[in-house]
């Protein structure tokens, strides 16, 4: 059983970004409205958004079990269980073969329905993200390249 957890330093960094953003909104709203109440409400809303994003939405752990299942937990509560062999796994979306360098999403397509979805794994360590993709079979460097010939008319 392997477990991949969110990186603590990334969470602290994003919390500090939230504090800076709320300070900026506080100053901007204070200058534009000349109202302490509106400035505090705006800053509190931005700070609440960042705290919910960092400590609830992005706080995930991914567990790969011996029986080929992937368990996705948020705050130690199971939110999804995947049978690894029932899905195609990739680091790219279905219609795209490139991605942003900082993007750490895991895309999966159901073999039965063809429906695509993704897991945001941006809070995982870089090494953990790469290892998780390898464990899911999304990165296969040893596969033989298929050469496609084009027919010119």
N, C-alpha and C positions, 0 to 999 in steps of 0.2 A: 504494500500500500504506500503510495507516494502522495504527499500533500504539498500543495503550492499555496503560499499565503501572500497577502498584500504586504508590500514593503513599508515599514514604519517611517522611514525618512521621506518617502514620497508623500505620505499622509501629513506629516509635519509641514513640509514645503507647501502643499496645497492649502493647509490651514493658514499659514502665514500670508499666502496670496489672498485668501478670503479676508483676512484682517486689513490688508492694504486696500483691497477693493472697497470694503465697507468704510474705511477712513476717507477714501476719495469721494465716495457717494455722500458721506456726512458733510464734507467740506463743500462739495458742489451744491448740494441741496440747501445748505445753510447760506451760501452766497446768493443763490437764485431766489430763494423764497424768504430769506431773512426770518425764518421760523425755526426755532430750536426743535420743536416737536416733529416737523416734517423731516428735518435732518436726521433725528434719532430713529424715526420710523424707517426711513430709507436705508440707513446704515444697518439697522437690525434685520431688515428683510434680506439684504445682501449677505450678511454674516450667517443668517439662518440657512439660506440657500447653500452656501459653501459648506457649512458644517453637516448638513443633511447629505450633500453629495459625497463628502469625504468619509464620514463615519458611518453612513448607512448604505448608500448606493454603490460606492466603489470598494467597500470593505468586504471583499469576497475571499474565499479559499476554495481551491479546486482539489478534489481527492480522486486519485485513480486507484481503483480496487483491483484485487487479483482476479476477480471474475469478470473483467472487461467492462466495468461500469465506471462512469465519471459522475461524481457527486459535486454539485456546485452549492456552496453554503454562503449565506450572508448573515453575519452576526451569529454564527453557530446554529443557524436554522436552515435546514435543507430547502432550497428553492427549486432545484432541478436535479433529476437523475437521468443520465443518458446511457443507453447501451451503445458502446463505442462502435460496434460493428454494424449498427443500423444507420449510421450517418457517414457522409463524406466530410472530411475535415480539411480545412485550408486556412492559410493566413491571408488569403486574398478573397474578395467577393467573387461571386459566380461570373459576373460580366466584366471583370477587370483583372489584369495580370500585374498591376503595379500597386504600390501602397506608399503612404507617407512613412518616412523613416521612424517617426515617433509613435506611429499607430500600432497598438498591440491588441488587436481584436482577433478572436478565433471564430472563423465562420464555419457553419455546419449546414449541410443540406441533407434532408431526410431521403433515404434511398427509395422509400415507398411513394411519398407524395411529391418530392422535388422542391419542397418549401425550404427557403433559405432563412437563416437567422444568425445571430452572432452573440458572442460573449465578450464583454469588455474586460480585457485582462490588463489594462494599462497600469494597474498598481502592482503587478508582479515584477520581480527582478528580471532584468534582461536575460540572464542565464536560465532562470526558471521558465520564462516564456518560451525560449528556444527548446529547452528540454521537454516541455509539455507538448509542443508541436511535434517533436520527434516521437514521443510516446504515443501520440494520437495517430501517427502515420501521415501527418500533413507535410513533413519534410523528408523526402526520400532522395538523397543525393546519389544513391547507388543504382537508381533505375536507369534503364537504357533509354536513350533519346529516340523518339519516334520521328522519322524524317517524312515530311509530307511533300509530295510533288504537286506543283500547280500546273494545270492544263491551260495553255495559252491558245486562244482562238483567233 
